[in-house]
Amino acid sequence: MKDKKQKQRYEESFYQKINNVADWIIRLIMINILMIITSLPVLTLYSSLSAGYQLWHDYVNKEETKLFSGYFTYFKTRFMKKLSIGSVLSLIIVIGYLDATYYAQIADVSIFYKLGYFVMIAMLTTGFIVTLFTLVVFQVFPEAKIPLMFKLALYLSGKYFFRLVLLFMTMIIPIAMMMFPITQLIFVFIGISGPLLLNVLITKKIIIYLEGMKENATD
């Protein structure tokens, strides 16, 4: 009788784990599709990333937020502020792409031109990373003004440099996926949501730091 109960508990635990894994897979796929659809206008890219980040933050912290309604609620919240930050992010991406394309078309250039090119790429990369770091700031200080968000994001990128490197590596994943036909299919299902989930896990310590900062400020 005892063995039968233990077996039943084991089976229940096993099926529960299977259900949990299935839930996370469904979330990965559905959030990815929602983010792709809502970021098609380009300027809404940041709003999509922010909504996905906030939703993953809830799930990582075991909050049972509804997937569809939760995503669109986060997407619409403070939409104009997100649109402004998204404009900066889009501008950085466009300038970086045009700059790289122009340079690739030129065969013979001087060493000074090459140096200027790499300086530009470094500045754009820094701007891109700092802009994405505002996702973390937005999670804790959504009411903060945009200039303050960027300053705080820049500070955090220096304070947590190792995590910054990890975040940069996660950002390379979607770009790498787009280079091969097989991985392009994977990109459609988890190409954005997967790296964003890693982003949430990497920045978990930073969120705790910011929450502590907010508590100290209100005391």
Phi and psi in degrees as a GROMACS rama.xvg file:
@    title "Ramachandran Plot"
@    xaxis  label "Phi"
@    yaxis  label "Psi"
@TYPE xy
-64.2018  -42.3279  LYS-2
-63.4297  -36.1131  ASP-3
-65.8057  -40.9888  LYS-4
-67.0351  -40.3846  LYS-5
-63.5237  -40.1393  GLN-6
-64.3967  -40.4205  LYS-7
-64.9492  -41.5421  GLN-8
-64.3466  -40.0061  ARG-9
-63.7323  -43.5723  TYR-10
-65.1445  -40.8412  GLU-11
-64.1018  -42.1169  GLU-12
-64.6698  -40.4536  SER-13
-64.7741  -46.7602  PHE-14
-66.5749  -33.456  TYR-15
-65.233  -40.7053  GLN-16
-65.4247  -39.4525  LYS-17
-62.0423  -42.9389  ILE-18
-64.0829  -39.9763  ASN-19
-63.1198  -43.8849  ASN-20
-62.4096  -43.3355  VAL-21
-62.3867  -39.7048  ALA-22
-61.4765  -43.694  ASP-23
-68.2963  -36.4054  TRP-24
-65.4217  -43.5898  ILE-25
-61.8063  -42.2304  ILE-26
-62.2217  -44.4753  ARG-27
-56.7653  -46.8949  LEU-28
-69.7426  -47.8817  ILE-29
-68.6288  -41.4633  MET-30
-64.3077  -38.5553  ILE-31
-62.365  -45.8276  ASN-32
-64.3836  -42.8649  ILE-33
-61.494  -41.4301  LEU-34
-67.5322  -39.975  MET-35
-63.5268  -45.1335  ILE-36
-64.757  -47.0803  ILE-37
-76.6542  -13.0459  THR-38
-99.23  3.12923  SER-39
-57.917  -36.3118  LEU-40
-68.5732  -0.530859  PRO-41
72.7576  -54.8392  VAL-42
-64.5703  -21.0218  LEU-43
-90.0838  7.46534  THR-44
-57.0454  -44.8421  LEU-45
-66.1168  -39.4394  TYR-46
-61.2627  -38.9142  SER-47
-66.5274  -44.9904  SER-48
-62.7789  -41.6005  LEU-49
-64.4602  -43.5215  SER-50
-63.2668  -44.4984  ALA-51
-63.0504  -41.8262  GLY-52
-62.4735  -47.4032  TYR-53
-63.8567  -37.9881  GLN-54
-67.6182  -44.1076  LEU-55
-64.9276  -34.7647  TRP-56
-60.6933  -41.3759  HIS-57
-62.9132  -46.5077  ASP-58
-68.4503  -38.319  TYR-59
-63.6602  -33.6619  VAL-60
-92.9873  16.3417  ASN-61
60.8095  36.0648  LYS-62
-95.0732  130.14  GLU-63
-86.3193  63.6667  GLU-64
-77.7232  135.537  THR-65
-66.4059  138.417  LYS-66
-64.8072  -59.7191  LEU-67
-70.3254  -53.4208  PHE-68
-65.4897  -37.4955  SER-69
-63.9618  -44.2263  GLY-70
-61.347  -49.4906  TYR-71
-72.0107  -27.1545  PHE-72
-65.8011  -47.3345  THR-73
-64.9798  -36.1467  TYR-74
-63.653  -40.2462  PHE-75
-84.6606  -23.4938  LYS-76
-64.1269  127.451  THR-77
50.7127  45.323  ARG-78
-61.2078  -41.4929  PHE-79
-66.0331  -36.7059  MET-80
-66.3691  -42.0549  LYS-81
-64.4461  -35.3344  LYS-82
-65.4523  -36.676  LEU-83
-66.2798  -45.2303  SER-84
-66.0941  -38.2541  ILE-85
-62.2758  -32.8701  GLY-86
-64.9719  -40.101  SER-87
-64.3518  -45.3304  VAL-88
-62.2213  -44.1942  LEU-89
-63.7613  -40.1742  SER-90
-62.9239  -42.2228  LEU-91
-62.0601  -44.3549  ILE-92
-63.5792  -44.9912  ILE-93
-64.5355  -46.5907  VAL-94
-61.8067  -43.0611  ILE-95
-61.9951  -41.9541  GLY-96
-66.8842  -46.843  TYR-97
-64.3063  -39.3685  LEU-98
-64.7228  -45.1117  ASP-99
-65.9949  -39.6013  ALA-100
-65.2979  -43.8618  THR-101
-63.0837  -43.6102  TYR-102
-65.4165  -37.3798  TYR-103
-65.8711  -23.2612  ALA-104
-84.9123  -9.98858  GLN-105
-104.432  122.421  ILE-106
-85.162  -52.9885  ALA-107
-106.327  112.391  ASP-108
-134.618  156.747  VAL-109
-75.052  163.597  SER-110
-63.814  -31.7212  ILE-111
-70.09  -36.3042  PHE-112
-65.3514  -42.9317  TYR-113
-61.9845  -42.0356  LYS-114
-62.9813  -43.9183  LEU-115
-62.7636  -36.8561  GLY-116
-62.4313  -47.1526  TYR-117
-68.9164  -32.1884  PHE-118
-64.6635  -42.4321  VAL-119
-61.8273  -44.3624  MET-120
-62.0154  -41.0437  ILE-121
-63.1358  -41.6243  ALA-122
-66.3164  -42.7211  MET-123
-65.9282  -40.0435  LEU-124
-62.8005  -44.1999  THR-125
-61.1113  -45.264  THR-126
-62.1415  -39.7743  GLY-127
-63.3631  -46.4945  PHE-128
-65.8117  -44.3157  ILE-129
-62.7335  -40.5504  VAL-130
-61.4052  -42.7298  THR-131
-69.2486  -27.6763  LEU-132
-66.1122  -20.5984  PHE-133
-67.4381  -16.3685  THR-134
-59.3394  -39.2685  LEU-135
-68.8998  -43.9458  VAL-136
-63.7947  -42.445  VAL-137
-60.9079  -32.4616  PHE-138
-63.0412  -36.6093  GLN-139
-103  -36.4247  VAL-140
-121.28  64.009  PHE-141
-66.0377  -21.297  PRO-142
-86.7295  -8.72159  GLU-143
-65.9002  150.373  ALA-144
-72.5974  153.399  LYS-145
-58.3421  -46.7748  ILE-146
-57.7534  -39.5636  PRO-147
-65.8119  -37.1906  LEU-148
-60.6272  -44.1811  MET-149
-66.7642  -40.0164  PHE-150
-63.3936  -44.2795  LYS-151
-66.9351  -38.1865  LEU-152
-63.9586  -40.4661  ALA-153
-64.8688  -40.9749  LEU-154
-62.5187  -44.9515  TYR-155
-65.6198  -36.4314  LEU-156
-65.1017  -28.6043  SER-157
-81.9864  -40.2029  GLY-158
-66.4727  -38.1204  LYS-159
-114.915  59.3611  TYR-160
-62.0661  -40.8385  PHE-161
-62.3875  -41.9704  PHE-162
-67.5863  -31.5924  ARG-163
-60.8481  -42.9213  LEU-164
-62.7859  -42.3182  VAL-165
-62.7032  -41.2597  LEU-166
-63.1939  -40.147  LEU-167
-62.0845  -39.1645  PHE-168
-65.0568  -38.0596  MET-169
-68.1187  -29.5227  THR-170
-73.2458  -23.1143  MET-171
-73.6368  -26.8797  ILE-172
-55.6345  -51.7227  ILE-173
-61.48  -36.8013  PRO-174
-65.0846  -43.044  ILE-175
-64.8478  -35.3688  ALA-176
-63.5869  -31.3628  MET-177
-76.058  -6.59602  MET-178
-87.0691  -16.6715  MET-179
-128.613  140.754  PHE-180
-57.0189  -39.834  PRO-181
-66.597  -46.7184  ILE-182
-73.4702  -19.3387  THR-183
-63.1044  -35.2624  GLN-184
-67.7488  -40.4627  LEU-185
-64.1133  -36.7705  ILE-186
-57.5939  -39.8601  PHE-187
-61.0005  -33.0676  VAL-188
-92.7806  -42.4092  PHE-189
-140.398  13.0801  ILE-190
-63.2368  -28.3628  GLY-191
-107.044  -43.7113  ILE-192
-66.6444  -35.2497  SER-193
-62.9437  -55.5886  GLY-194
-59.608  -33.8139  PRO-195
-68.8302  -35.8572  LEU-196
-62.3567  -43.244  LEU-197
-61.0546  -37.9905  LEU-198
-58.9258  -44.5707  ASN-199
-63.5947  -42.1061  VAL-200
-66.9033  -39.5741  LEU-201
-67.5143  -36.9631  ILE-202
-92.2865  7.70145  THR-203
-58.3051  -42.4494  LYS-204
-65.3177  -36.6972  LYS-205
-67.3306  -38.8319  ILE-206
-60.2812  -43.875  ILE-207
-61.4177  -40.9375  ILE-208
-62.3804  -44.9845  TYR-209
-67.0861  -38.027  LEU-210
-63.9348  -38.4777  GLU-211
-64.663  -40.2605  GLY-212
-61.4278  -40.8781  MET-213
-67.322  -40.3721  LYS-214
-64.1739  -41.8223  GLU-215
-65.6429  -33.5247  ASN-216
-71.0093  -30.3768  ALA-217
-87.1955  -12.5709  THR-218
